[in-house]
Amino acid sequence: MEVKEGALFGLLGSNGAGKTTTMRMVLDIFRPDSGQITWNGKAIHDLERRELGYLPEERGLYPKMTVEEQLMFLAQLNGLSKSAAKKELNEWLDRFQINANRKKKIEDLSKGNQQKVQFLATILHNPSILIMDEPFSGLDPVNAIVLKDAFLEMHRRGKTIIFSTHQLDQVEEMCEDITIINKGEVIVQGNVQEVRRQHGRNTVRLKLDNDAEASWLDALEGVQVTKRRQDYIEMQIRNDFNPDVILEEALRHAGHVSRFELVEPSLTDIFIERVGKIALPDAPATIA
């Protein structure tokens, strides 16, 4: 698996696939049984700790500390001066709309606000590499957008971001590159758009104004109709089947085709196809 410097990278897989273990090996919490992990040609364990920011899936905050105490403590622990930590803290608390909670204890915050504080603890010391395990967990749609915008800003600043999530629509929207792992092995890897194109040739959508049912499709060997909807028909075609045959037959039977397209599948479709099943977002995490 390779992650480019400055990339916004999605690490995907079902529960127990090995995502958290992989992240913890990158962080040098676990040592791999074999192989090596390098960053710009150097062993990852030679990297200064402050260059890394880690957001674990589990809560890692001190529940009895206030938001301000917690974030100041962790920022200074990671090498920021008190004044620099205070400046970063004030800016991000305002941006995340939790400044009013700065004197509240962590245990008194909602799950979503705890997650935002944990995210801030990950980035306040300005690390070069951000590793985030299920960062959108516990966030409502509005706060998910706030976090996504923060991700994109970190990306524009040149940070390398590796994150895992079950919300594949977020990955599709944000990431340039992905890796899907299953049982500890890479099964899909590459640029998001290229991966979608590679998996997309087998799905065809067709709309005929004069022949909405297009029952003749059922007689085509190598074509399986999967959806008949009011605005289109969707079908799967065999790898060796030429989709032009469908267009030719449609013109012959209906005379006019208002829609004909080869569909690029979503990451969710690809995940289900390659992994076999998708883990539900609220399912308990399993460390492989």
Secondary structure, DSSP 8 states (H G I E B T S, - for coil): ----TT-EEEEE--TTSSHHHHHHHHTTSS--SSS--EETTEEGGGS-GGGEEEE-SS--S-TTSBHHHHHHHHHHHTT--HHHHHHHHHHHHHHTT-GGGTTSBGGGS-HHHHHHHHHHHHHTT--SEEEEESTTTT--HHHHHHHHHHHHHHHHTT-EEEEE-S-HHHHHHH-SEEEEEETTEEEEEEEHHHHHHHT-TTEEEEE-SS-SS-GGGGGSTTEEEEEE-SS-EEEEE-TT--THHHHHHHHHHHS--SEEEE----HHHHHHHHHSS---TTS-----
